[in-house]
Amino acid sequence: MRRSPVAEAPEPARAGDSRLTIFRRLSMSEQEQAEIRLEFAKVKQEHTDFDAAINAMIAVGCDPLQIQRMKKKKLTLKDRMQQLEDRIIPDIIA
């Protein structure tokens, strides 16, 4: 039996709810967190690989334009890691 999307939506906050109760209702499942952590690990490894490749290219004197392109790709990976980390660690307003 297929569940409707409405059934999966989090319940709205009620007057007596604590912040923790609201947070738990809105937080992602452990499965979703595990998938994000796995993607984070893959992107982090790719970022490390790019770093090693850039250092090797610099050591052998490769074309500076090619090195600059690799650095740009590495920076894109760093941005992606930050996005994934932001999804894992929620913003808690004090």
C-alpha atoms as one frame of an Amber mdcrd trajectory, in Angstrom:
protein
   0.000   0.000   0.000   1.457   3.366  -1.020   1.622   6.118   1.582   0.582
   9.590   0.652   3.166  12.399   0.945   0.950  14.093   3.511   1.343  11.142
   5.875   5.156  11.544   5.794   5.208  15.281   6.502   6.296  16.281  10.005
   3.623  17.346  12.434   3.355  21.088  13.004   4.509  22.537  16.300   1.934
  22.723  19.060   1.701  25.260  21.881   3.099  22.940  24.592   5.948  21.435
  22.540   9.490  21.954  23.704  12.185  22.966  21.229  13.706  19.496  21.487
  10.378  17.874  20.575  10.033  20.141  17.548  13.648  19.433  16.517  13.166
  15.658  16.732  10.056  15.874  14.608  11.849  17.871  11.922  15.178  16.036
  11.998  16.147  13.598   9.285  16.137   9.861   9.682  19.235   7.886  10.595
  19.192   6.393   7.089  19.332   9.852   5.513  22.154  10.890   7.837  24.102
   7.731   7.004  23.740   8.431   3.276  24.939  12.001   3.719  27.899  10.842
   5.825  28.834   8.300   3.142  28.706  10.941   0.418  30.761  13.264   2.651
  33.435  10.574   3.058  33.589  10.020  -0.712  33.870  13.746  -1.459  36.518
  14.161   1.256  38.585  11.338  -0.256  38.264  12.879  -3.719  39.354  16.246
  -2.260  42.422  14.578  -0.723  43.212  12.889  -4.050  43.013  16.243  -5.858
  45.379  17.747  -3.286  47.927  14.999  -3.893  47.557  15.328  -7.666  48.029
  19.109  -7.513  51.152  18.754  -5.404  52.554  16.186  -7.845  51.762  18.460
 -10.807  53.549  21.361  -9.114  56.563  19.138  -8.346  57.004  18.069 -11.974
  56.308  21.542 -13.364  53.017  21.044 -15.190  51.172  23.795 -17.009  50.056
  26.467 -14.493  46.649  26.743 -16.189  46.054  23.020 -15.695  47.068  23.316
 -12.043  44.702  26.262 -11.604  41.833  24.199 -13.057  42.583  21.375 -10.639
  42.588  23.840  -7.738  39.200  25.134  -8.842  37.792  21.593  -8.894  39.294
  20.999  -5.451  37.601  24.160  -4.154  34.276  22.951  -5.591  34.710  19.716
  -3.650  35.452  21.684  -0.486  32.236  23.663  -0.974  30.298  20.414  -1.430
  31.796  19.025   1.782  30.625  22.148   3.618  27.103  21.764   2.206  26.955
  18.141   3.328  28.316  19.006   6.761  25.681  21.729   7.123  22.975  19.154
   6.399  24.350  16.790   9.051  24.869  19.408  11.757  21.694  21.495  12.127
  21.749  25.180  12.942  20.620  25.598  16.524  19.482  29.097  17.314  20.279
  29.901  20.931
